[in-house]
Amino acid sequence: MKRIDQINVLPFIDIMLVLLAIVLTTATFISEGRLEIRLPTSTSQPDTPPPHSVEIAIDADGAFYLDAEPVTEERLATALDGLETSTPIVLRVDAATRFERFVAVVDQLKTRKLERLTILTRKS
């Protein structure tokens, strides 16, 4: 009987590549589908959001979200107080949101001198 000294790892590599493809495919769907926000359209679209940024979102009902967690306007203000002025902020606002909610967030950012702001839109 022949002694087996080696293990054929090629089938294991094939399985791992298939699993990696599945994980990467589902991860993109999960990360984009956190909040149902219909972004407004614009002819220019900003670059990709900066890494390690703080995300503020406002849904169609005017509710605030800080990094996908629902917060009140007062809690948002408290969270913004603890940020460095160089912190990048990404703002996602639903197209149906009342303009006063958008202005309230921008006012809070300006008051705290948080000027590294990216407003996400859909390209038309």
Short mmCIF file of the C-alpha atoms (twelve columns), coordinates in Angstrom:
data_MODEL
# 
_entry.id   MODEL 
# 
loop_
_atom_site.group_PDB 
_atom_site.id 
_atom_site.type_symbol 
_atom_site.label_atom_id 
_atom_site.label_alt_id 
_atom_site.label_comp_id 
_atom_site.label_asym_id 
_atom_site.label_seq_id 
_atom_site.Cartn_x 
_atom_site.Cartn_y 
_atom_site.Cartn_z 
_atom_site.pdbx_PDB_model_num 
ATOM 1   C CA . MET A 1   0.000   0.000  0.000   1 
ATOM 2   C CA . LYS A 2   1.243   3.465  -0.943  1 
ATOM 3   C CA . ARG A 3   1.866   5.874  1.893   1 
ATOM 4   C CA . ILE A 4   0.198   9.309  1.638   1 
ATOM 5   C CA . ASP A 5   2.702   12.043 2.510   1 
ATOM 6   C CA . GLN A 6   0.922   14.984 0.968   1 
ATOM 7   C CA . ILE A 7   -2.581  16.397 0.960   1 
ATOM 8   C CA . ASN A 8   -4.048  17.771 -2.241  1 
ATOM 9   C CA . VAL A 9   -5.148  21.320 -1.278  1 
ATOM 10  C CA . LEU A 10  -6.496  22.396 -4.676  1 
ATOM 11  C CA . PRO A 11  -10.099 21.364 -3.907  1 
ATOM 12  C CA . PHE A 12  -9.917  23.304 -0.629  1 
ATOM 13  C CA . ILE A 13  -8.671  26.417 -2.446  1 
ATOM 14  C CA . ASP A 14  -11.540 26.145 -4.944  1 
ATOM 15  C CA . ILE A 15  -14.081 25.931 -2.128  1 
ATOM 16  C CA . MET A 16  -12.525 28.885 -0.313  1 
ATOM 17  C CA . LEU A 17  -12.613 31.044 -3.462  1 
ATOM 18  C CA . VAL A 18  -16.299 30.261 -3.972  1 
ATOM 19  C CA . LEU A 19  -17.050 31.111 -0.327  1 
ATOM 20  C CA . LEU A 20  -15.066 34.336 -0.624  1 
ATOM 21  C CA . ALA A 21  -17.049 35.349 -3.708  1 
ATOM 22  C CA . ILE A 22  -20.329 34.670 -1.883  1 
ATOM 23  C CA . VAL A 23  -19.278 36.678 1.182   1 
ATOM 24  C CA . LEU A 24  -18.097 39.649 -0.867  1 
ATOM 25  C CA . THR A 25  -21.275 39.681 -2.938  1 
ATOM 26  C CA . THR A 26  -23.592 39.610 0.061   1 
ATOM 27  C CA . ALA A 27  -21.491 42.115 2.005   1 
ATOM 28  C CA . THR A 28  -22.057 44.801 -0.628  1 
ATOM 29  C CA . PHE A 29  -25.818 44.266 -0.493  1 
ATOM 30  C CA . ILE A 30  -25.833 44.437 3.286   1 
ATOM 31  C CA . SER A 31  -23.760 47.625 3.530   1 
ATOM 32  C CA . GLU A 32  -25.846 49.540 0.987   1 
ATOM 33  C CA . GLY A 33  -29.211 48.466 2.332   1 
ATOM 34  C CA . ARG A 34  -28.990 49.663 5.924   1 
ATOM 35  C CA . LEU A 35  -31.447 52.543 5.705   1 
ATOM 36  C CA . GLU A 36  -34.041 53.102 3.050   1 
ATOM 37  C CA . ILE A 37  -33.044 56.557 1.904   1 
ATOM 38  C CA . ARG A 38  -33.817 57.678 -1.631  1 
ATOM 39  C CA . LEU A 39  -31.011 60.102 -2.395  1 
ATOM 40  C CA . PRO A 40  -31.727 63.183 -4.493  1 
ATOM 41  C CA . THR A 41  -30.228 63.307 -7.984  1 
ATOM 42  C CA . SER A 42  -27.557 65.683 -9.218  1 
ATOM 43  C CA . THR A 43  -25.426 66.006 -12.339 1 
ATOM 44  C CA . SER A 44  -22.205 65.890 -10.355 1 
ATOM 45  C CA . GLN A 45  -21.511 63.204 -7.850  1 
ATOM 46  C CA . PRO A 46  -18.973 63.487 -5.029  1 
ATOM 47  C CA . ASP A 47  -16.070 61.109 -4.764  1 
ATOM 48  C CA . THR A 48  -16.400 58.045 -2.609  1 
ATOM 49  C CA . PRO A 49  -16.927 58.881 1.057   1 
ATOM 50  C CA . PRO A 50  -13.703 59.222 3.012   1 
ATOM 51  C CA . PRO A 51  -12.715 56.282 5.199   1 
ATOM 52  C CA . HIS A 52  -13.331 56.520 8.945   1 
ATOM 53  C CA . SER A 53  -16.030 59.129 8.505   1 
ATOM 54  C CA . VAL A 54  -19.100 59.764 10.626  1 
ATOM 55  C CA . GLU A 55  -22.346 59.177 8.741   1 
ATOM 56  C CA . ILE A 56  -25.431 61.242 9.464   1 
ATOM 57  C CA . ALA A 57  -28.651 60.245 7.711   1 
ATOM 58  C CA . ILE A 58  -32.133 61.752 7.602   1 
ATOM 59  C CA . ASP A 59  -34.954 59.560 6.346   1 
ATOM 60  C CA . ALA A 60  -38.175 60.634 4.594   1 
ATOM 61  C CA . ASP A 61  -39.946 61.088 7.939   1 
ATOM 62  C CA . GLY A 62  -37.217 63.448 9.188   1 
ATOM 63  C CA . ALA A 63  -35.709 61.008 11.691  1 
ATOM 64  C CA . PHE A 64  -31.986 61.363 12.379  1 
ATOM 65  C CA . TYR A 65  -29.489 58.492 12.276  1 
ATOM 66  C CA . LEU A 66  -25.899 58.576 13.439  1 
ATOM 67  C CA . ASP A 67  -23.882 55.725 11.901  1 
ATOM 68  C CA . ALA A 68  -27.164 53.883 11.141  1 
ATOM 69  C CA . GLU A 69  -28.406 54.184 14.756  1 
ATOM 70  C CA . PRO A 70  -31.560 56.273 15.338  1 
ATOM 71  C CA . VAL A 71  -30.905 59.358 17.479  1 
ATOM 72  C CA . THR A 72  -32.774 62.449 18.575  1 
ATOM 73  C CA . GLU A 73  -31.671 65.915 17.532  1 
ATOM 74  C CA . GLU A 74  -30.310 66.529 21.050  1 
ATOM 75  C CA . ARG A 75  -28.368 63.243 21.031  1 
ATOM 76  C CA . LEU A 76  -26.943 64.126 17.619  1 
ATOM 77  C CA . ALA A 77  -25.768 67.476 18.980  1 
ATOM 78  C CA . THR A 78  -24.115 65.753 21.938  1 
ATOM 79  C CA . ALA A 79  -22.349 63.267 19.653  1 
ATOM 80  C CA . LEU A 80  -21.098 66.072 17.387  1 
ATOM 81  C CA . ASP A 81  -19.649 67.914 20.386  1 
ATOM 82  C CA . GLY A 82  -17.135 65.116 20.909  1 
ATOM 83  C CA . LEU A 83  -15.747 65.163 17.349  1 
ATOM 84  C CA . GLU A 84  -12.518 66.729 16.167  1 
ATOM 85  C CA . THR A 85  -12.922 69.551 13.624  1 
ATOM 86  C CA . SER A 86  -10.981 67.463 11.074  1 
ATOM 87  C CA . THR A 87  -13.459 64.560 11.246  1 
ATOM 88  C CA . PRO A 88  -14.988 63.819 7.831   1 
ATOM 89  C CA . ILE A 89  -18.810 63.840 7.865   1 
ATOM 90  C CA . VAL A 90  -20.987 62.051 5.292   1 
ATOM 91  C CA . LEU A 91  -24.567 63.337 5.037   1 
ATOM 92  C CA . ARG A 92  -27.296 61.171 3.455   1 
ATOM 93  C CA . VAL A 93  -30.665 62.902 3.174   1 
ATOM 94  C CA . ASP A 94  -33.798 61.397 1.644   1 
ATOM 95  C CA . ALA A 95  -35.174 63.419 -1.281  1 
ATOM 96  C CA . ALA A 96  -38.572 63.688 0.449   1 
ATOM 97  C CA . THR A 97  -37.155 65.143 3.679   1 
ATOM 98  C CA . ARG A 98  -38.264 68.624 4.663   1 
ATOM 99  C CA . PHE A 99  -35.515 71.130 3.989   1 
ATOM 100 C CA . GLU A 100 -35.583 72.437 7.559   1 
ATOM 101 C CA . ARG A 101 -34.235 69.058 8.825   1 
ATOM 102 C CA . PHE A 102 -31.270 69.337 6.444   1 
ATOM 103 C CA . VAL A 103 -30.644 72.924 7.542   1 
ATOM 104 C CA . ALA A 104 -30.769 71.879 11.208  1 
ATOM 105 C CA . VAL A 105 -27.979 69.346 10.696  1 
ATOM 106 C CA . VAL A 106 -25.825 71.690 8.612   1 
ATOM 107 C CA . ASP A 107 -26.300 74.400 11.251  1 
ATOM 108 C CA . GLN A 108 -25.114 72.025 13.975  1 
ATOM 109 C CA . LEU A 109 -22.067 71.121 11.883  1 
ATOM 110 C CA . LYS A 110 -21.197 74.762 11.183  1 
ATOM 111 C CA . THR A 111 -21.603 75.703 14.856  1 
ATOM 112 C CA . ARG A 112 -19.015 73.069 15.766  1 
ATOM 113 C CA . LYS A 113 -16.738 73.982 12.813  1 
ATOM 114 C CA . LEU A 114 -17.109 70.506 11.291  1 
ATOM 115 C CA . GLU A 115 -16.485 71.552 7.692   1 
ATOM 116 C CA . ARG A 116 -15.271 68.310 6.068   1 
ATOM 117 C CA . LEU A 117 -18.738 67.503 4.749   1 
ATOM 118 C CA . THR A 118 -19.729 65.185 1.903   1 
ATOM 119 C CA . ILE A 119 -23.378 65.164 0.801   1 
ATOM 120 C CA . LEU A 120 -24.293 61.936 -0.987  1 
ATOM 121 C CA . THR A 121 -26.501 62.084 -4.106  1 
ATOM 122 C CA . ARG A 122 -27.447 59.835 -7.019  1 
ATOM 123 C CA . LYS A 123 -26.015 60.714 -10.416 1 
ATOM 124 C CA . SER A 124 -28.763 61.655 -12.853 1 
# 
